[in-house]
Amino acid sequence: MDRDELRAKRAKAGRARWVGTTAEQRREAATKASRAAQARAALARRLLAEYEAAANGGSAA
């Protein structure tokens, strides 16, 4: 299976996931995913700040 076939198969499976769901359910899933992404970004910022503080010999605030 080449790359394009695999991509098409994954896209089809992704679309099939939403069959039978309401717009509200799709919005809730998108909101949940967005919040999770924001939490990951906040964690990455905090870890980077701690790493930079440690590298500079200071304390993480």
DSSP file (Angstrom, degrees, kcal/mol; ACC not computed):
  #  RESIDUE AA STRUCTURE BP1 BP2  ACC     N-H-->O    O-->H-N    N-H-->O    O-->H-N    TCO  KAPPA ALPHA  PHI   PSI    X-CA   Y-CA   Z-CA
    1    1 A M              0   0    0      0, 0.0     2,-0.0     0, 0.0     0, 0.0   0.000 360.0 360.0 360.0 123.6    0.0    0.0    0.0
    2    2 A D     >  -     0   0    0      1,-0.1     4,-2.3     4,-0.0     5,-0.2  -0.250 360.0 -95.2 -83.5 176.1    1.6    3.3   -1.1
    3    3 A R  H  > S+     0   0    0      1,-0.2     4,-2.4     2,-0.2     5,-0.2   0.867 122.0  50.8 -60.6 -41.8    1.4    6.6    0.8
    4    4 A D  H  > S+     0   0    0      2,-0.2     4,-2.3     1,-0.2    -1,-0.2   0.895 110.5  49.3 -66.9 -39.7   -1.6    8.0   -1.1
    5    5 A E  H  > S+     0   0    0      2,-0.2     4,-2.4     1,-0.2    -2,-0.2   0.918 112.2  48.3 -64.5 -42.5   -3.6    4.8   -0.5
    6    6 A L  H  X S+     0   0    0     -4,-2.3     4,-2.4     2,-0.2    -2,-0.2   0.909 111.1  50.3 -64.0 -42.3   -2.8    4.8    3.2
    7    7 A R  H  X S+     0   0    0     -4,-2.4     4,-2.3     1,-0.2    -2,-0.2   0.912 111.7  48.4 -61.9 -42.8   -3.7    8.5    3.5
    8    8 A A  H  X S+     0   0    0     -4,-2.3     4,-2.4     2,-0.2    -2,-0.2   0.892 110.7  51.0 -64.8 -40.1   -7.1    7.9    1.7
    9    9 A K  H  X S+     0   0    0     -4,-2.4     4,-2.1     2,-0.2    -2,-0.2   0.912 111.8  46.6 -64.5 -42.8   -7.8    4.9    4.0
   10   10 A R  H  X S+     0   0    0     -4,-2.4     4,-2.3     2,-0.2    -2,-0.2   0.894 111.5  51.4 -66.6 -39.6   -7.1    7.0    7.1
   11   11 A A  H  X S+     0   0    0     -4,-2.3     4,-2.2     2,-0.2    -2,-0.2   0.910 109.8  49.9 -63.6 -41.7   -9.2    9.9    5.8
   12   12 A K  H  X S+     0   0    0     -4,-2.4     4,-2.3     1,-0.2    -2,-0.2   0.910 111.0  48.8 -63.5 -42.2  -12.1    7.5    5.2
   13   13 A A  H  X S+     0   0    0     -4,-2.1     4,-1.2     1,-0.2    -1,-0.2   0.882 109.9  52.8 -65.0 -37.8  -11.8    6.1    8.7
   14   14 A G  H  < S+     0   0    0     -4,-2.3     4,-0.5     1,-0.2    -2,-0.2   0.891 110.8  46.0 -64.7 -39.9  -11.8    9.6   10.1
   15   15 A R  H >< S+     0   0    0     -4,-2.2     3,-1.3     1,-0.2     4,-0.3   0.892 107.7  57.5 -68.8 -39.0  -14.9   10.6    8.3
   16   16 A A  H >< S+     0   0    0     -4,-2.3     3,-1.1     1,-0.3    -1,-0.2   0.789  94.3  68.5 -62.7 -27.0  -16.7    7.3    9.3
   17   17 A R  T 3< S+     0   0    0     -4,-1.2    -1,-0.3     1,-0.2    -2,-0.2   0.818 100.9  47.0 -60.4 -31.3  -16.0    8.3   12.9
   18   18 A W  T X  S+     0   0    0     -3,-1.3     3,-1.9    -4,-0.5    -1,-0.2   0.438  79.3 122.6 -95.9  -0.2  -18.5   11.1   12.7
   19   19 A V  T <  S+     0   0    0     -3,-1.1     3,-0.1    -4,-0.3    -3,-0.0  -0.441  82.1  14.7 -63.8 129.2  -21.3    9.2   10.9
   20   20 A G  T 3  S+     0   0    0      1,-0.3    -1,-0.3    -2,-0.2     2,-0.3   0.506  98.8 122.4  86.0   4.3  -24.5    9.5   13.0
   21   21 A T    <   -     0   0    0     -3,-1.9    -1,-0.3     1,-0.1     2,-0.2  -0.664  58.4-122.7 -97.8 156.8  -23.2   12.3   15.3
   22   22 A T     >  -     0   0    0     -2,-0.3     4,-2.0    -3,-0.1     5,-0.2  -0.487  25.1-110.3 -90.6 165.5  -24.9   15.7   15.7
   23   23 A A  H  > S+     0   0    0      1,-0.2     4,-2.5     2,-0.2     5,-0.2   0.871 120.6  56.0 -61.0 -36.2  -23.3   19.0   15.0
   24   24 A E  H  > S+     0   0    0      1,-0.2     4,-2.6     2,-0.2    -1,-0.2   0.908 106.0  49.6 -63.7 -41.6  -23.4   19.6   18.8
   25   25 A Q  H  > S+     0   0    0      2,-0.2     4,-2.2     1,-0.2    -1,-0.2   0.894 111.2  49.4 -63.7 -39.2  -21.4   16.4   19.4
   26   26 A R  H  X S+     0   0    0     -4,-2.0     4,-2.2     2,-0.2    -2,-0.2   0.898 111.1  49.5 -67.1 -39.6  -18.9   17.5   16.8
   27   27 A R  H  X S+     0   0    0     -4,-2.5     4,-2.7     2,-0.2    -2,-0.2   0.920 110.2  50.7 -63.5 -43.3  -18.6   20.9   18.3
   28   28 A E  H  X S+     0   0    0     -4,-2.6     4,-2.5     1,-0.2    -2,-0.2   0.903 110.9  48.8 -61.7 -41.1  -18.1   19.4   21.8
   29   29 A A  H  X S+     0   0    0     -4,-2.2     4,-2.4     2,-0.2    -1,-0.2   0.904 112.1  48.6 -65.2 -40.8  -15.3   17.1   20.4
   30   30 A A  H  X S+     0   0    0     -4,-2.2     4,-2.3     2,-0.2    -2,-0.2   0.898 111.7  49.4 -66.4 -39.7  -13.6   20.1   18.7
   31   31 A T  H  X S+     0   0    0     -4,-2.7     4,-2.6     2,-0.2    -2,-0.2   0.918 111.2  49.4 -64.3 -43.7  -13.8   22.1   21.9
   32   32 A K  H  X S+     0   0    0     -4,-2.5     4,-2.2     1,-0.2    -2,-0.2   0.915 112.1  48.1 -61.9 -43.4  -12.3   19.3   24.0
   33   33 A A  H  X S+     0   0    0     -4,-2.4     4,-2.2     2,-0.2    -1,-0.2   0.885 111.2  51.2 -64.6 -38.8   -9.5   18.8   21.5
   34   34 A S  H  X S+     0   0    0     -4,-2.3     4,-2.4     2,-0.2    -2,-0.2   0.920 110.2  48.4 -64.8 -44.4   -8.8   22.6   21.5
   35   35 A R  H  X S+     0   0    0     -4,-2.6     4,-2.3     1,-0.2    -2,-0.2   0.895 110.8  51.3 -63.5 -39.0   -8.7   22.7   25.3
   36   36 A A  H  X S+     0   0    0     -4,-2.2     4,-2.3     2,-0.2    -1,-0.2   0.906 110.0  49.4 -64.4 -40.8   -6.3   19.7   25.3
   37   37 A A  H  X S+     0   0    0     -4,-2.2     4,-2.3     2,-0.2    -2,-0.2   0.897 110.5  50.5 -64.7 -40.2   -4.1   21.4   22.8
   38   38 A Q  H  X S+     0   0    0     -4,-2.4     4,-2.3     2,-0.2    -2,-0.2   0.893 110.0  50.3 -64.1 -39.5   -4.1   24.6   24.9
   39   39 A A  H  X S+     0   0    0     -4,-2.3     4,-2.3     2,-0.2    -2,-0.2   0.898 110.4  49.5 -65.7 -40.7   -3.1   22.6   28.0
   40   40 A R  H  X S+     0   0    0     -4,-2.3     4,-2.5     2,-0.2    -2,-0.2   0.907 111.2  49.6 -63.9 -40.8   -0.3   20.9   26.1
   41   41 A A  H  X S+     0   0    0     -4,-2.3     4,-2.4     2,-0.2    -2,-0.2   0.902 110.7  49.6 -65.3 -40.7    1.0   24.3   24.9
   42   42 A A  H  X S+     0   0    0     -4,-2.3     4,-2.4     2,-0.2    -2,-0.2   0.908 111.4  49.4 -64.1 -41.6    0.9   25.7   28.5
   43   43 A L  H  X S+     0   0    0     -4,-2.3     4,-2.8     2,-0.2     5,-0.2   0.915 110.3  50.5 -63.0 -43.0    2.8   22.7   29.8
   44   44 A A  H  X S+     0   0    0     -4,-2.5     4,-2.4     1,-0.2    -2,-0.2   0.908 110.6  49.4 -62.6 -41.6    5.4   23.1   27.1
   45   45 A R  H  X S+     0   0    0     -4,-2.4     4,-2.4     2,-0.2    -1,-0.2   0.923 112.5  47.6 -62.6 -43.3    5.8   26.8   27.9
   46   46 A R  H  X S+     0   0    0     -4,-2.4     4,-2.4     2,-0.2    -2,-0.2   0.924 112.9  47.5 -64.5 -44.6    6.2   26.0   31.6
   47   47 A L  H  X S+     0   0    0     -4,-2.8     4,-2.5     1,-0.2    -1,-0.2   0.890 112.0  50.5 -64.4 -38.9    8.7   23.3   31.0
   48   48 A L  H  X S+     0   0    0     -4,-2.4     4,-2.8    -5,-0.2     5,-0.2   0.912 110.2  49.9 -64.9 -42.0   10.7   25.5   28.7
   49   49 A A  H  X S+     0   0    0     -4,-2.4     4,-2.4     2,-0.2    -2,-0.2   0.909 112.3  47.6 -62.8 -41.7   10.7   28.3   31.2
   50   50 A E  H  X S+     0   0    0     -4,-2.4     4,-2.4     2,-0.2    -2,-0.2   0.908 112.6  49.1 -65.0 -41.3   11.9   25.9   33.9
   51   51 A Y  H  X S+     0   0    0     -4,-2.5     4,-2.4     2,-0.2    -2,-0.2   0.929 112.7  46.9 -63.7 -45.6   14.6   24.5   31.6
   52   52 A E  H  X S+     0   0    0     -4,-2.8     4,-1.7     2,-0.2     6,-0.2   0.887 112.2  50.7 -65.2 -38.4   15.8   28.0   30.7
   53   53 A A  H  <>S+     0   0    0     -4,-2.4     5,-2.2    -5,-0.2     4,-0.3   0.917 112.2  46.7 -64.4 -42.6   15.9   29.0   34.3
   54   54 A A  H ><5S+     0   0    0     -4,-2.4     3,-1.0     1,-0.2    -2,-0.2   0.887 110.8  52.4 -66.1 -38.4   17.9   26.0   35.3
   55   55 A A  H 3<5S+     0   0    0     -4,-2.4    -1,-0.2     1,-0.3    -2,-0.2   0.822 111.1  47.6 -67.7 -30.2   20.3   26.5   32.4
   56   56 A N  T 3<5S-     0   0    0     -4,-1.7    -1,-0.3    -5,-0.2    -2,-0.2   0.415 116.1-114.4 -91.0   0.9   20.8   30.1   33.6
   57   57 A G  T < 5S+     0   0    0     -3,-1.0    -3,-0.2    -4,-0.3    -4,-0.1   0.560  79.5 114.7  80.4   6.7   21.4   29.1   37.2
   58   58 A G      < -     0   0    0     -5,-2.2     2,-0.4    -6,-0.2    -1,-0.2  -0.234  69.4 -96.9 -96.3-171.9   18.2   30.8   38.4
   59   59 A S        -     0   0    0     -3,-0.1     2,-0.4    -2,-0.1    -1,-0.1  -0.835  34.6-110.1-108.0 149.3   15.0   29.6   39.8
   60   60 A A              0   0    0     -2,-0.4   -10,-0.1     1,-0.1   -14,-0.0  -0.632 360.0 360.0 -76.9 129.3   11.9   28.9   37.9
   61   61 A A              0   0    0     -2,-0.4    -1,-0.1   -12,-0.1   -11,-0.0   0.453 360.0 360.0 -90.1 360.0    9.2   31.5   38.9
